[in-house]
Amino acid sequence: MANRIYKRRILMVDDAPSNLRLLADLLGSHGYEVSEAPSGPVALKMIQANLPHLILLDIFMPGMDGYQVCQQLKADERTREIPVIFISALSDTDNIVKGFEVGGVDYIIKPFKFREVLARVENHLLLVQQRKEIEALRLQDHQSFEALNRMKDEFIRMATHDLRNPLNVILGYTEVVGRLDIAESHQPMRNDALQAIRQNIQKMRGLVTDILDVAQVETGTGLTFSTLSLKTFLEKCLADFYIVAQQKQIKLIFNAPDSSTEITVDEHYMTRVVDNLVSNAIKYTPSGGEVTISACADIDYATIEITDTGIGIAEDDLMHLFDAFYRASHVQHEDIEGSGLGLAIVKTIVEKHSGLITVKSEPGKGSTFSIRLPLQPIYS
Ligand code: ADP
């Protein structure tokens, strides 16, 4: 049995109120404040003047019948949520169905069994109350979410300034220290130390940029789409990698797409995707290996594939690969540096373009990362 709710207003509408006198008295004795209306129009006026928590509504009344009263209540935002229980002398299914169709929540058939009426009234009042509580919780959740989002934005704003600036200051001082006149015997040690400081600053700058990028791309702020030639776009992305690959004695191969293929992407972020995948391919491929970038298009999609002959990825790692900060165990053992954020950013950017990224890999043989992008962007 539902919890009993006291001090609730119930309006009973019946053209012969004496019919309901006993019911009104009984409900009153159970703590309800009961008022009565002898017709539909009077009921509507009373409802507007003082909203009841529940209405017991007779179906058959001269002039305006119960269905019409209910329809008017449901059409008005102020009264829409008030539960209406129809009262009918007949156990006629048509009347009952019609009652539900016009927005009634339940029905009671005369003659009443008081305990049943009371149970129905209490249940519906409880339902309304629970619905309101759920609504309030939802609103609270929404407000907490908004507050968290504001905190995140504030953090990003602060991080941009407060994390990057000290790094620039430290970098500036390394220049000062580098120019200090010190004994020649100390210079190699000083230069090594400065080199180490600069390398670590670069690492921290990269990490800060990655964290800010994840946050920025996730909120979808700052994506600007433009239409580009896929071939020219990839040529631009790869330009700096030929030297990097050569230094590691890795062959970089580009299988260019048709020059007429165009993609509509955010150039800055899509460049980051290709950069990340190509630099990973070079990073995780030992000297003497190959990295191949291929691209092609069909009617709806462009596909970019980056294949390497590197160390590969174990099956257990594949499913976590795109999680933020995830790094496969073998790279940690082999001391290859990285933050584990690159692929998380890549996936987020690709998905913001309504695209798909997949990976196939075999440990010891190499990996292929494929990106599928709709030629016409589907803005999300
Ligand atoms: P990281 O900064 O560690 O490179 P990423 O998010 O770019 O971070 O990659 C996550 C992990 O995925 C890497 O630590 C590595 O284990 C694995 N990985 C990514 N690309 C390759 C690749 N081409 N070959 C082998 N492993 C890869």
Boltz pocket constraint, residues with backbone or C-beta under 6 A from the ligand:
constraints:
  - pocket:
      binder: B
      contacts: [[A, 276], [A, 277], [A, 280], [A, 281], [A, 284], [A, 308], [A, 310], [A, 311], [A, 312], [A, 313], [A, 321], [A, 323], [A, 326], [A, 327], [A, 328], [A, 329], [A, 331], [A, 336], [A, 337], [A, 338], [A, 339], [A, 340], [A, 341], [A, 342], [A, 343], [A, 344], [A, 367]]
      max_distance: 6.0
